[in-house]
Amino acid sequence: MRIGYLTGTYPRATDTFIQREVFTLRDLGVEVRTFSVRRPSASQLVGEEQRQERDRTTYLLPPQLPQLLTAHLGLLLKNPRRYLGGLKLTVQTRQPGLRGLLYQLVYFIEAGLLAHHLQREQIEHLHNHLGDSSCTVAMLAAHLGDRPYSFTLHGPYIFYEPYRWRLDTKIERAKFVVCISHFCRSQAMYFAPFPSWIKLHIIHCGVDPDQFQPVHHNKPGSNLLYVGRLSAAKGLPILLNSLAQLQGDYPDLRLTVVGDGEDRQLLEQFARQRGVSDRVLFVGYQSQTEVRAAMAQTDVFVLPSFAEGVPVSLMEAMAAGVPVVTTRIAGISELVDDGINGYLVSPGDSDALTAKIAQLLDNPTVRAEFGAAGRQKVIAEFNLAQEVDRLHEVLVESFNRTKSV
């Protein structure tokens, strides 16, 4: 089986779950060719894994005019009806207004180039991660290249603008859709036509538990860890407020912040305003090896986000035997069992977040119990090998069904 994987920007420090999925499919004997609309910035290439994937990925942008003309002219001459049908689909699924139409035409141009690659490299199935612009390109490319396609639906942002991104049409035209949680599938069911519900498969993102050595908790804690995008929407100001509340009772308390993003400067400034800048270490993007090393030095992992799917960073912390404090939103409760392997608090509730962090810092026995339970939850339900096996089964079933038609 030769399949193509498409994302908007690949590889990035923030999408290691896609890279792991690709690697594991290859280990199962699937030939996976990776495509990306844009190249990642140098700051995203934090490890050798990313650099190797960059070198073997085909990028659609920036386009070369001769290549674009060859691709689109070839598609038009080979099957004019299909090509014009692709243009019709492009217009039908455009966003409102002139700007929406112009963006959609850009997606069509990119899709023609991708379809040319799919045909030239004899790729039999196209899979896309995320449901927004790259999925539009995938849907159009699949039509132009006469290939089946599927996509992984993460959320939560796509569910804020499902009609803008024509989620209903994308699901209807896809061979199957991977939903990363029950919550994700329920939202897809809300927007998708009822006959398409059968296409929606729950397959989790996952981690390899064997990559993480469980942390031993045998003394009061002092080290907190956050891993994720540096955005106010991730609840980091709430965490910094909690840190300010805790510092009087915990003189050795430290917070390591792994990641980068649009609000880094504002967050660093806010840490200074709250008087905790000397307790917060902003380390930027880190390689997978460096993230695992940070987990090994952590007493409590904190993710106070306002919007998530099912965060892989939480899975990694739990695989490392680190108890977590996070928010009761979207699919998180499918991973974190409140009072068993971590604590769930209401988003934006700084006092509740502070109290739960303090409970874990004070009690190494509870941290050890939560950590052990969290690792078992990941092994049982969010194990990378197990979840990719399920994805492989769905791919093979779809592939065989397509061949038999």
C-alpha positions in Angstrom: 0.0 0.0 0.0 1.4 3.4 -1.0 -0.3 6.3 0.7 0.3 10.1 0.9 0.1 12.1 4.1 -0.7 15.8 3.9 -0.6 18.6 6.5 -0.4 22.3 6.3 3.1 22.5 7.7 5.2 19.4 8.2 7.2 18.5 10.2 6.9 20.8 13.3 7.9 20.5 16.9 4.2 20.8 17.8 3.0 17.8 15.6 5.2 15.0 16.8 2.1 12.8 17.1 1.8 12.9 13.3 5.5 12.1 12.8 5.1 9.1 15.2 2.1 7.9 13.3 3.9 8.1 10.0 7.0 6.2 11.5 4.8 3.5 12.9 2.8 3.0 9.7 6.1 2.6 7.9 7.1 0.0 10.4 4.0 -1.9 9.5 5.1 -2.0 5.9 3.0 0.9 4.5 4.9 3.1 2.1 4.1 6.6 3.3 5.0 9.7 1.2 4.7 13.0 3.1 3.4 16.2 1.6 3.1 19.6 3.1 1.7 22.9 1.8 4.4 24.9 3.5 7.9 24.4 4.8 8.4 24.6 8.6 10.6 27.3 10.0 14.1 26.5 11.3 12.9 26.9 14.9 10.5 24.0 14.4 13.3 21.5 13.5 14.3 20.7 17.0 15.5 17.2 16.5 17.0 14.8 14.0 13.6 13.3 13.4 12.2 16.6 12.1 15.2 17.3 9.9 15.0 13.8 8.3 11.3 14.2 7.6 11.8 17.6 6.1 14.3 16.2 3.7 11.9 13.5 2.5 8.8 15.7 2.3 7.4 17.3 -0.9 6.3 20.9 -0.5 3.6 22.6 -2.6 4.8 26.1 -1.8 6.5 28.1 -3.1 5.2 26.8 -6.5 7.3 26.8 -9.7 5.3 28.1 -12.6 6.4 25.5 -15.2 5.5 22.7 -12.7 2.1 24.3 -12.0 1.3 24.6 -15.7 2.4 21.1 -16.4 0.3 19.7 -13.5 -2.9 21.5 -14.3 -2.6 21.2 -18.1 -2.0 17.5 -17.7 -5.0 17.0 -15.5 -7.2 19.0 -17.9 -6.1 17.1 -21.0 -6.3 13.7 -19.3 -9.9 14.2 -18.1 -11.5 17.6 -18.9 -14.8 16.6 -17.2 -13.1 15.7 -14.0 -11.0 18.8 -14.0 -14.0 21.1 -14.6 -15.8 19.1 -11.9 -13.0 20.0 -9.6 -13.4 23.7 -10.4 -17.2 23.3 -9.7 -16.4 21.7 -6.3 -14.0 24.5 -5.6 -16.6 27.1 -6.1 -19.3 25.2 -4.3 -17.2 24.8 -1.1 -15.7 28.4 -1.1 -16.0 30.7 1.9 -18.3 33.7 1.6 -17.1 36.8 -0.3 -14.5 37.6 -2.9 -11.7 36.9 -0.5 -13.1 33.5 0.2 -13.3 32.7 -3.5 -9.7 33.9 -4.0 -8.4 31.7 -1.2 -10.4 28.7 -2.6 -8.8 29.2 -6.0 -5.4 29.2 -4.4 -6.3 25.9 -2.7 -7.4 24.6 -6.1 -4.0 25.5 -7.6 -2.2 23.7 -4.8 -4.5 20.7 -5.2 -3.7 20.4 -8.9 0.0 20.2 -8.1 -0.7 17.6 -5.3 -2.9 15.6 -7.6 -0.1 15.6 -10.2 2.3 14.2 -7.6 -0.2 11.5 -6.5 -0.6 10.3 -10.1 3.0 10.4 -11.0 4.1 8.6 -7.8 1.2 6.1 -8.1 -0.1 6.9 -4.6 -3.2 5.0 -4.0 -4.8 6.8 -1.0 -4.4 10.3 0.5 -4.7 11.0 4.2 -4.8 14.5 5.7 -4.4 15.7 9.3 -6.7 18.6 10.5 -9.9 19.7 8.9 -9.3 23.2 7.7 -7.3 24.5 4.7 -5.0 21.5 4.2 -8.1 19.3 4.2 -9.7 21.5 1.5 -6.5 20.9 -0.6 -6.7 17.2 0.1 -10.4 17.0 -0.9 -9.8 18.8 -4.1 -6.6 16.9 -4.9 -8.4 13.6 -4.4 -11.1 14.6 -6.8 -8.7 15.9 -9.5 -6.3 12.9 -9.1 -9.2 10.4 -8.9 -7.9 9.1 -5.6 -9.8 8.2 -2.4 -9.0 10.4 0.6 -9.5 10.4 4.4 -8.6 12.7 7.2 -8.0 12.9 10.9 -10.3 15.3 12.7 -8.8 16.9 15.9 -10.7 20.0 17.0 -11.5 22.1 18.7 -11.0 25.0 16.4 -12.5 23.5 13.4 -15.8 23.1 15.3 -16.0 26.9 15.8 -16.3 27.4 12.0 -17.5 24.2 10.6 -19.6 25.8 7.9 -16.7 28.1 6.8 -14.6 25.0 6.2 -17.4 22.9 4.8 -16.9 20.1 7.3 -20.1 18.4 6.2 -18.9 18.1 2.6 -15.4 16.9 3.6 -16.8 14.1 5.7 -19.4 13.2 3.1 -16.7 12.8 0.3 -14.1 11.1 2.5 -13.7 7.3 2.6 -13.4 7.5 6.3 -12.7 10.0 9.1 -10.5 9.4 12.1 -11.8 11.2 15.2 -9.4 11.5 18.1 -12.0 11.2 20.9 -15.7 10.5 21.5 -16.2 14.3 21.9 -14.6 14.9 18.5 -16.9 12.3 16.9 -20.0 13.7 18.5 -19.2 17.1 17.1 -18.6 15.6 13.6 -21.9 13.7 13.9 -23.6 17.0 14.6 -22.4 18.6 11.4 -22.2 15.5 9.1 -25.1 14.0 7.2 -26.5 11.0 9.1 -25.5 8.5 6.4 -21.9 9.6 6.9 -21.8 8.7 10.6 -20.7 5.2 9.7 -17.4 6.6 8.4 -16.4 8.2 11.7 -13.9 6.0 13.6 -12.5 6.8 17.0 -8.7 6.3 16.9 -6.7 8.1 19.5 -3.4 9.9 19.1 -0.9 7.9 21.1 2.5 7.7 22.6 5.0 4.9 23.1 5.1 4.3 26.9 8.4 2.4 26.6 10.0 5.7 25.7 9.3 7.1 29.2 10.9 6.0 32.4 8.4 6.4 35.3 9.2 9.2 37.7 9.6 8.2 41.4 7.7 10.4 43.9 9.2 10.1 47.4 9.4 13.6 48.7 7.4 16.9 48.6 7.4 18.4 45.1 8.8 21.7 43.8 8.9 21.3 40.0 6.0 22.1 37.7 6.0 21.6 33.9 4.0 22.9 31.0 4.4 21.7 27.4 2.5 23.4 24.6 1.9 26.4 22.5 2.6 29.8 24.2 -0.9 31.2 23.8 -3.2 32.9 26.3 -5.9 30.4 25.1 -3.8 27.6 26.7 -4.5 29.2 30.1 -0.9 30.1 30.9 -1.9 33.4 32.6 -4.0 31.3 35.0 -1.1 29.1 35.7 1.2 32.1 36.3 -1.4 33.5 38.8 -1.4 30.2 40.6 2.4 30.3 40.7 2.2 33.7 42.3 -0.3 32.4 44.9 1.9 29.4 45.7 5.3 30.9 45.9 4.9 32.1 49.5 4.3 28.6 50.8 6.8 26.9 48.4 10.1 28.8 48.3 11.7 26.2 46.0 8.8 26.1 43.5 9.8 26.3 39.8 7.9 26.1 36.5 9.5 25.0 33.2 7.6 26.2 30.1 8.4 24.2 27.0 7.2 25.5 23.7 6.8 28.8 21.8 4.1 30.8 20.2 2.5 34.1 19.5 2.0 35.2 23.1 5.5 34.4 24.5 6.5 38.0 25.0 3.2 38.9 26.7 3.5 35.9 28.9 7.1 36.7 29.9 5.9 40.3 30.7 3.0 39.0 32.7 5.3 36.7 34.7 7.3 39.8 35.6 4.2 41.7 36.6 3.1 38.8 38.9 6.6 38.7 40.5 7.3 35.1 39.4 9.7 35.6 36.5 12.6 34.2 38.6 10.6 31.0 39.1 9.6 30.5 35.4 12.0 29.1 32.8 10.9 29.6 29.2 13.0 27.1 27.2 11.3 27.3 23.8 10.8 24.4 21.5 12.5 21.2 22.6 13.3 17.9 20.9 11.4 14.7 21.9 14.4 13.6 23.8 14.6 16.9 25.7 10.9 16.8 26.5 11.3 13.3 28.0 14.2 14.6 30.1 12.0 17.4 31.4 9.3 15.0 32.3 11.8 12.9 34.3 12.5 16.0 36.5 8.8 16.9 37.0 6.6 16.5 40.1 3.4 17.9 38.5 2.4 18.6 34.9 -0.1 21.4 34.5 -2.2 22.3 31.4 -4.9 24.8 32.2 -6.1 25.2 28.6 -9.5 26.6 27.4 -9.6 24.6 24.2 -8.1 21.3 23.4 -8.7 18.0 21.6 -6.9 15.3 23.7 -3.4 16.8 24.3 -0.5 14.5 23.5 1.5 16.4 26.1 -0.8 15.1 28.8 -0.4 11.5 27.5 3.4 11.9 27.6 3.3 13.2 31.2 1.0 10.3 32.2 3.3 7.8 30.4 6.1 9.2 32.5 4.2 8.6 35.7 3.7 12.3 36.3 0.3 13.4 37.8 -1.5 16.0 35.9 -3.7 19.0 36.7 -5.8 20.1 33.7 -9.2 21.5 32.7 -12.5 19.7 32.3 -13.0 20.5 28.6 -13.7 18.7 25.3 -12.1 15.2 25.2 -9.7 15.6 28.2 -11.9 13.7 30.6 -11.6 10.7 28.3 -7.9 10.6 29.2 -7.8 12.1 32.7 -9.9 10.4 35.4 -10.4 13.0 38.1 -9.0 12.0 41.4 -7.5 8.8 39.9 -4.7 9.7 37.6 -4.9 13.5 37.9 -7.2 16.4 38.8 -9.7 18.2 36.5 -10.6 21.8 37.3 -12.9 24.3 35.6 -11.2 26.4 32.9 -10.2 29.8 34.2 -10.5 28.9 37.9 -7.2 30.0 39.3 -8.1 29.2 42.9 -9.1 25.6 42.0 -5.9 25.1 39.9 -3.8 26.5 42.8 -5.5 24.2 45.3 -5.0 21.0 43.3 -1.4 21.8 42.5 -0.7 22.3 46.2 -2.4 19.0 47.1 0.0 17.2 44.8 3.1 19.1 45.8 2.4 18.2 49.4 1.7 14.5 49.0 4.2 12.3 47.2 2.1 9.2 48.0 -0.8 10.6 46.0 1.5 11.7 43.2 2.9 8.2 43.0 -0.6 6.6 42.9 -1.8 9.1 40.3 1.4 8.6 38.3 1.1 4.8 38.2 -2.6 5.0 37.3 -1.9 7.5 34.6 0.7 5.3 33.0 -1.6 2.3 33.0 -4.3 4.4 31.3 -2.0 5.4 28.5 -0.8 1.8 28.1 -4.4 0.5 27.9 -6.1 3.2 25.8 -3.5 5.6 24.3 -0.7 3.3 23.2 0.8 4.5 19.9 1.3 1.0 18.5 -2.2 -0.1 19.4 -3.9 3.0 17.9 -1.8 2.9 14.7 -2.7 -0.8 14.3 -6.4 0.3 14.3 -5.7 3.0 11.8 -3.9 0.4 9.6 -6.9 -1.9 9.8 -9.2 0.9 8.7 -6.8 1.9 5.8 -6.6 -1.7 4.6 -10.3 -2.2 4.8 -10.9 1.0 2.8 -8.2 0.1 0.3 -9.7 -3.3 -0.3 -13.2 -2.0 -0.6 -12.0 0.6 -3.2 -10.1 -2.1 -5.2 -13.2 -4.3 -5.3 -15.4 -1.6 -6.8 
